[in-house]
């Protein structure tokens, strides 16, 4: 069974990798800012503080959802942004879908 993301899910880990134009992983261990930007189906943009998945040498920024994060059904977009001493980098924009539950989320 494929993994689905559902309305109101808490603890869903989103991991995004920062790559350079050649497709190589960027070492982000020196990043002073790590953010994960969500664009909801209603076009609202929300920025959350990201964290390293490991130590940053793998280029991965992670965000784990909390209550009220996944509050809209439909297609979402997500992107990581980091600030390094050498500049600001962004991940590719990814798309995911938030599905309804069989019973209402309280």
C-alpha positions in Angstrom: 0.0 0.0 0.0 1.3 3.4 -0.9 1.8 6.1 1.8 -0.9 8.7 1.8 -0.9 12.0 3.7 -4.2 12.7 5.3 -6.0 15.8 6.6 -4.8 16.5 10.2 -1.9 14.1 10.1 0.7 14.8 12.9 4.2 13.5 12.7 4.6 13.3 8.9 8.2 13.9 8.0 8.9 15.9 4.9 12.6 15.6 3.7 13.9 17.8 0.8 17.4 17.7 -0.7 19.3 20.8 -1.8 21.1 20.0 -5.1 23.3 22.2 -7.3 22.6 22.7 -11.0 24.6 19.6 -11.9 22.4 17.5 -9.5 25.1 17.1 -6.8 24.2 17.3 -3.2 25.0 20.6 -1.5 26.6 20.4 1.9 24.3 22.6 4.0 26.0 21.9 7.4 26.9 25.6 7.7 23.4 26.9 7.0 22.3 29.7 9.4 18.6 29.4 8.2 16.7 26.3 7.3 13.1 26.7 6.2 10.4 24.6 4.6 7.8 26.5 2.5 4.4 25.0 1.9 1.8 26.3 -0.6 -1.6 25.0 0.2 -4.3 24.2 -2.4 -5.9 27.6 -1.6 -2.6 29.3 -2.5 -1.8 30.3 1.1 2.0 30.1 1.7 3.3 29.0 5.1 6.9 28.9 6.1 8.1 26.6 8.9 11.5 26.2 10.5 13.3 23.3 9.1 16.0 21.1 10.7 18.9 18.9 9.4 17.9 15.4 8.8 21.4 14.2 9.8 24.2 16.8 10.1 23.6 18.7 6.9 26.3 17.2 4.8 23.7 15.1 3.1 21.9 18.3 1.9 18.6 17.3 3.5 16.2 19.6 5.3 13.4 18.1 7.3 10.1 19.3 8.7 7.8 17.1 10.8 4.2 18.2 10.9 2.3 19.3 14.1 -1.4 19.9 14.8 -3.1 22.1 12.2 -0.3 22.0 9.6 -2.2 19.8 7.1 -5.5 21.6 7.2 -6.6 21.6 3.5 -7.5 18.8 1.1 -5.9 18.7 -2.3 -2.6 19.3 -4.0 0.1 21.0 -2.0 3.6 22.2 -3.0 6.7 22.2 -0.8 10.2 23.6 -1.1 13.2 23.9 1.3 15.3 27.0 1.5 18.6 27.4 3.2 20.9 30.4 3.9 24.7 29.6 3.8 27.6 31.9 4.1 28.0 31.6 0.3 24.4 32.4 -0.5 20.8 31.2 -0.5 19.8 27.9 -2.0 16.4 26.2 -2.6 15.4 22.6 -3.3 13.3 21.6 -6.2 9.6 22.2 -5.8 7.8 19.0 -4.9 4.0 18.2 -5.0 2.0 16.1 -2.6 -1.7 15.4 -2.0 -3.6 15.6 1.2 -6.4 13.1 1.3 -9.6 13.0 3.4 -10.1 10.6 6.2 -12.9 8.1 6.6 -14.0 9.9 9.8 -13.8 13.6 10.5 -10.7 15.0 12.2 -11.6 16.5 15.6 
